[in-house]
Amino acid sequence: MNESLTRRAQEYFEVFDELHAEGYVSHEEWMATPLKERESIAKMTNHMIQDLLVEKGYSRGSPNELLKYRKRWLQKRGILESQIGQKDKPASDDPIYQMVESVRLKLEKEAEDKVDEAKQTADQKVNEANERYEDIKKELLLTRKTLEALQADHRSMNEENRAFTSTLKESEKKNTAFETQLTGLEKSSAELLKKEKTHHEEMMQNKDNTIKRLEDDLHKSREDYKSQLSDLKQQSEDQRHQLIVEVRSYKDKSQKLEKECHQLQLAEQRLKSQYQSLEKQSKQLKATYDMLNQDYKKKATEFLESEKERTALKTKLAALENKLLDEKHEREIAHNKLLSAQAHFGKLEGIVEEQKRRIEYLNSQIKDKHKRDTRHVK
């Protein structure tokens, strides 16, 4: 902050020195000159100073900023003491001049107080925005870690499925003696396993795509927020007066946005809990299937001796099919909840866009008010 002000002061001092070398005098020197001699003296105007700043490649600045650095330039060059001298002591025989100087000094003091107050408010607002950005950044990192953990779980489930398929093939090779007698049953089991495997692969592919979209959306949201924060910093000088009036409304809207983000995080946690529950049920189902597979081996050796045991095996396989269907239904429910969370995140993006439009509208209002204040000061 100090380096920026020092550099800005040097820019103004360069312009003042150049105009002074060309024979122009400041407003304070011009006011200190007797009325009869003013017509023959060239005075520095605000437009002249601002145009020269732009010509040199510097920022145009505001009238309040120009007044502040002009006073510093006069004090540093000793012009206030050597040339103006009696500026703060108007002649007793010129009441009009005394009244004008008194009003001018009062307006200058009020303008400096307002500028300092607005500057402090704007700095505080920028600090709050930076803190909010850091909080959102931490939440994004936490969400990304959660997504990476989900991806690791998906890969683990895929590996378990491949191991399960390999074990099933070995079991089929060992039981070739019973293939002729149980062709219908094995065909039904193979079709069921194929459908489950296809459904599981499709679900994992959908979840991977969903995770990628979420990462892209989070990255875009972070970039938009960075761009918005950068624009806010650049325009903070022009928004100081209006931000004093709008600060309460902006805080309410920020709290509302934080509440909605918190609700989205809770929904994500509930979805993760449901997914863990589904994973636990899947493991239980796998254990049940392993138990049925062992029972199947045992019952197969006794199939020729007892038709009743064969019937019981078919009943258990039917129950297993029902459990697999229930598992499929629960996974579809979890997928629908994930889509609902994505839709809610889209609404949050719409709220952010609305905030950006509001800020742009406030910027235009601030610029209009700034123009009116500039004309009033002149």
C-alpha positions in Angstrom: 0.0 0.0 0.0 2.8 2.5 1.0 4.8 1.7 -2.2 1.7 2.3 -4.3 1.0 5.7 -2.7 4.7 6.8 -3.0 4.7 5.9 -6.7 1.4 7.7 -7.2 2.8 10.8 -5.5 5.9 10.8 -7.7 3.6 10.7 -10.8 1.7 13.8 -9.6 4.9 15.6 -8.6 6.3 15.0 -12.1 3.2 16.6 -13.7 3.1 19.5 -11.2 6.9 20.2 -11.8 6.4 20.2 -15.6 3.4 22.6 -15.5 5.2 24.8 -13.0 8.3 25.0 -15.2 6.0 26.1 -18.1 4.8 29.1 -16.1 1.5 27.7 -14.6 0.7 28.2 -11.0 -1.4 26.2 -8.6 -4.9 27.1 -7.5 -3.6 28.1 -4.0 -0.9 30.4 -5.6 -3.5 31.9 -7.9 -5.9 32.6 -5.0 -3.1 34.3 -3.1 -2.5 36.7 -6.0 -4.2 40.0 -5.9 -7.4 40.2 -8.0 -6.0 42.7 -10.5 -3.0 40.5 -11.3 -4.9 37.2 -11.7 -5.9 37.8 -15.4 -2.2 37.7 -16.4 -1.4 34.5 -14.6 -1.9 31.0 -16.1 -3.5 28.6 -13.5 -3.2 24.8 -13.4 -6.7 23.3 -13.9 -7.8 19.9 -12.9 -8.5 18.9 -16.5 -5.1 20.0 -17.5 -3.4 18.0 -14.8 -5.5 14.9 -15.5 -4.9 15.1 -19.3 -1.2 15.3 -18.7 -1.3 12.3 -16.4 -3.1 10.2 -19.1 -0.6 11.5 -21.7 2.3 10.2 -19.7 0.6 6.8 -19.3 -0.6 7.2 -15.7 -4.0 6.8 -14.2 -6.3 9.8 -14.6 -7.2 9.9 -10.8 -10.0 11.7 -9.0 -10.5 15.3 -7.9 -10.0 14.4 -4.2 -6.8 12.5 -5.0 -5.5 15.5 -7.1 -6.3 17.9 -4.2 -4.4 15.7 -1.7 -1.2 15.4 -3.8 -1.3 19.0 -4.9 -1.2 20.1 -1.2 1.7 17.7 -0.6 3.6 19.0 -3.6 3.2 22.6 -2.4 4.4 21.6 1.1 7.4 19.7 -0.2 8.5 22.4 -2.6 8.0 25.1 0.1 5.6 27.0 -2.1 3.0 27.2 0.7 5.4 29.1 2.9 7.3 31.1 0.4 4.8 32.2 -2.2 1.3 31.7 -0.7 2.3 33.0 2.8 -0.9 34.7 3.7 -3.3 32.1 2.3 -4.5 31.1 5.8 -4.5 34.8 6.9 -6.7 36.7 4.5 -6.5 40.5 4.4 -8.8 42.1 6.8 -9.9 44.6 4.2 -11.2 41.8 1.8 -14.1 40.1 3.6 -15.2 38.3 0.4 -11.8 36.7 0.0 -11.8 35.7 3.7 -15.2 34.1 3.4 -14.3 32.2 0.3 -11.1 30.9 1.9 -12.9 29.8 5.0 -15.5 27.9 3.0 -12.8 26.4 0.8 -10.7 25.2 3.8 -13.7 23.7 5.4 -14.7 21.8 2.2 -11.1 20.6 1.8 -11.1 19.2 5.4 -14.5 17.5 5.0 -13.4 16.0 1.7 -10.2 14.6 3.2 -12.1 13.2 6.2 -14.6 11.5 3.8 -11.8 10.1 1.6 -10.0 8.7 4.6 -13.1 7.1 6.0 -14.1 5.6 2.7 -10.6 4.3 2.2 -10.7 2.6 5.5 -14.1 1.1 4.8 -13.0 -0.1 1.3 -9.7 -1.7 2.8 -11.8 -3.5 5.4 -14.2 -4.7 2.7 -11.3 -6.0 0.6 -9.8 -7.8 3.6 -13.2 -9.4 4.3 -13.5 -10.5 0.6 -9.9 -12.0 0.8 -10.8 -13.9 3.9 -14.0 -15.2 2.3 -12.0 -16.2 -0.8 -9.6 -18.2 1.4 -12.5 -20.0 3.2 -14.1 -20.9 -0.2 -10.7 -22.1 -1.4 -10.4 -24.4 1.6 -13.9 -25.7 1.0 -13.1 -26.4 -2.6 -9.9 -28.3 -1.6 -11.9 -30.4 1.0 -14.5 -31.2 -1.7 -11.9 -32.3 -4.2 -10.3 -34.6 -1.6 -13.7 -36.1 -0.9 -14.2 -36.7 -4.7 -10.7 -38.3 -4.9 -11.7 -40.6 -2.1 -14.8 -41.6 -3.9 -12.8 -42.3 -7.0 -10.4 -44.5 -5.0 -13.5 -46.4 -3.6 -14.8 -46.9 -7.2 -11.5 -48.3 -8.3 -11.4 -50.7 -5.3 -14.9 -51.9 -6.1 -13.9 -52.5 -9.7 -10.9 -54.6 -8.6 -13.1 -56.6 -6.3 -15.5 -57.3 -9.1 -12.6 -58.5 -11.4 -11.4 -60.8 -8.6 -14.9 -62.1 -8.0 -15.2 -62.8 -11.8 -11.9 -64.7 -11.8 -13.0 -66.7 -8.8 -16.3 -67.5 -10.4 -14.6 -68.8 -13.6 -12.4 -71.1 -11.5 -15.4 -72.4 -9.7 -17.1 -73.2 -13.0 -14.0 -75.2 -14.2 -14.1 -77.3 -11.0 -17.8 -78.1 -11.3 -17.8 -79.2 -15.0 -19.2 -82.6 -13.9 -22.5 -80.9 -12.9 -22.8 -78.6 -16.0 -25.1 -81.1 -17.8 -27.5 -81.4 -15.0 -27.6 -77.7 -14.0 -27.4 -76.0 -17.4 -30.5 -74.0 -16.9 -29.5 -72.8 -13.5 -26.0 -71.8 -14.5 -27.2 -70.0 -17.5 -29.6 -67.9 -15.4 -26.8 -67.2 -12.9 -24.4 -66.1 -15.7 -26.9 -63.8 -17.2 -27.6 -62.2 -13.8 -23.9 -61.7 -13.2 -23.5 -60.2 -16.6 -26.3 -57.7 -16.1 -25.0 -56.8 -12.7 -21.5 -56.3 -14.1 -22.8 -54.2 -16.9 -24.9 -52.1 -14.6 -22.0 -51.6 -12.2 -19.7 -50.5 -15.0 -22.3 -48.0 -16.3 -22.8 -46.6 -12.8 -19.1 -46.2 -12.3 -18.7 -44.5 -15.7 -21.6 -42.1 -14.9 -20.1 -41.3 -11.5 -16.7 -40.6 -13.1 -18.3 -38.3 -15.6 -20.3 -36.6 -12.8 -17.1 -36.2 -10.7 -15.3 -34.6 -13.7 -18.2 -32.2 -14.3 -18.2 -31.2 -10.6 -14.4 -30.6 -10.7 -14.9 -28.4 -13.9 -17.7 -26.5 -12.2 -15.7 -26.0 -9.1 -12.7 -24.7 -11.1 -14.9 -22.4 -13.1 -16.6 -21.1 -9.9 -13.2 -20.4 -8.4 -11.9 -18.6 -11.5 -15.1 -16.5 -11.7 -14.7 -15.6 -8.0 -11.1 -14.7 -8.6 -12.1 -12.5 -11.5 -14.8 -10.9 -9.5 -12.4 -10.2 -6.6 -9.9 -8.6 -9.0 -12.6 -6.4 -10.5 -13.7 -5.4 -7.0 -10.1 -4.4 -6.0 -9.7 -2.3 -9.2 -13.0 -0.5 -8.7 -12.7 -0.1 -4.9 -11.5 3.5 -5.3 -14.7 4.5 -7.2 -17.0 2.4 -4.9 -15.9 3.8 -1.5 -18.9 6.1 -1.0 -21.5 3.6 -2.2 -20.0 0.7 -0.3 -20.8 2.5 2.9 -24.5 2.4 2.1 -24.5 -1.1 0.5 -22.4 -3.0 3.1 -25.3 -4.3 5.2 -27.2 -5.6 2.1 -24.0 -7.3 0.8 -23.4 -8.9 4.2 -26.9 -10.4 4.3 -26.6 -11.8 0.8 -23.1 -13.2 1.6 -24.6 -14.9 4.7 -27.4 -16.4 2.6 -24.9 -17.7 0.0 -22.8 -19.2 2.9 -25.9 -20.9 4.3 -26.7 -22.4 0.9 -23.1 -23.6 0.5 -23.3 -25.2 3.9 -26.6 -26.9 2.9 -24.9 -28.2 -0.2 -22.1 -29.6 1.8 -24.5 -31.3 4.2 -26.3 -32.8 1.2 -22.9 -34.1 -0.2 -22.2 -35.6 3.2 -25.6 -37.4 3.3 -24.9 -38.7 -0.2 -21.5 -40.0 0.9 -23.1 -41.7 3.9 -25.7 -43.3 1.6 -23.0 -44.4 -0.7 -21.0 -46.0 2.2 -24.2 -47.8 3.2 -24.7 -49.1 -0.3 -21.0 -50.2 -0.3 -21.6 -52.0 3.0 -24.7 -53.8 1.6 -22.7 -54.7 -1.5 -20.0 -56.4 0.7 -22.7 -58.2 2.7 -24.3 -59.3 -0.6 -20.9 -60.6 -1.8 -20.4 -62.5 1.5 -23.9 -64.0 1.1 -23.1 -65.0 -2.5 -19.8 -66.6 -1.4 -21.7 -68.5 1.3 -24.3 -69.6 -1.3 -21.6 -70.6 -3.7 -20.0 -72.9 -1.0 -23.4 -74.2 -0.2 -24.0 -74.8 -3.9 -20.8 -76.9 -4.1 -22.0 -79.0 -1.1 -25.5 -79.4 -2.4 -24.3 -80.3 -5.9 -22.6 -83.5 -4.7 -25.9 -84.5 -3.1 -28.1 -83.4 -5.9 -28.8 -86.9 -7.3 -29.7 -88.1 -3.8 -32.1 -85.3 -2.8 -34.4 -83.3 -5.1 -35.6 -81.3 -2.0 -32.1 -79.9 -1.5 -32.0 -78.8 -5.2 -35.3 -77.0 -4.7 -33.9 -75.2 -1.6 -30.9 -74.0 -3.7 -33.1 -72.6 -6.4 -35.1 -70.7 -3.7 -31.9 -69.2 -2.2 -30.7 -68.1 -5.7 -34.1 -66.5 -6.3 -33.7 -64.6 -3.0 -30.2 -63.5 -4.2 -31.7 -62.2 -7.4 -34.2 -60.1 -5.4 -31.4 -58.7 -3.3 -29.5 -57.7 -6.4 -32.6 -56.0 -7.8 -32.9 -54.1 -4.5 -29.3 -53.1 -4.7 -29.8 -51.8 -8.2 -32.8 -49.8 -7.0 -30.9 -48.2 -4.2 -28.0 -47.3 -6.5 -30.5 -45.6 -8.8 -31.8 -43.6 -5.9 -28.3 -42.5 -4.9 -27.6 -41.5 -8.6 -30.8 -39.4 -8.6 -29.7 -37.6 -5.4 -26.4 -36.8 -6.9 -28.1 -35.3 -9.9 -30.3 -33.2 -7.5 -27.1 -31.9 -5.8 -25.7 -30.9 -9.2 -28.9 -29.0 -10.0 -28.7 -27.2 -6.6 -25.0 -26.3 -7.4 -26.2 -24.8 -10.7 -28.7 -22.6 -8.7 -25.8 -21.4 -6.6 -23.9 -20.4 -9.8 -27.0 -18.4 -10.8 -26.9 -16.6 -7.5 -23.2 -15.7 -8.0 -24.0 -14.3 -11.5 -26.8 -12.2 -10.0 -24.4 -10.8 -7.4 -22.0 -9.9 -10.3 -24.8 -8.0 -12.1 -25.7 -6.2 -8.9 -22.1 -5.1 -8.4 -21.9 -3.8 -12.1 -25.1 -1.9 -11.5 -23.7 -0.4 -8.3 -20.5 0.5 -10.2 -22.6 2.5 -12.7 -24.4 4.3 -9.9 -21.1 5.1 -8.1 -19.7 6.5 -11.3 -22.8 8.8 -11.8 -22.6 9.9 -8.2 -18.9 10.5 -8.5 -19.4 12.7 -11.5 -22.0 14.8 -9.6 -19.7 15.1 -6.7 -16.9 16.2 -9.0 -19.0 18.9 -10.5 -20.1 20.0 -7.0 -16.5 20.3 -5.8 -15.5 22.3 -8.8 
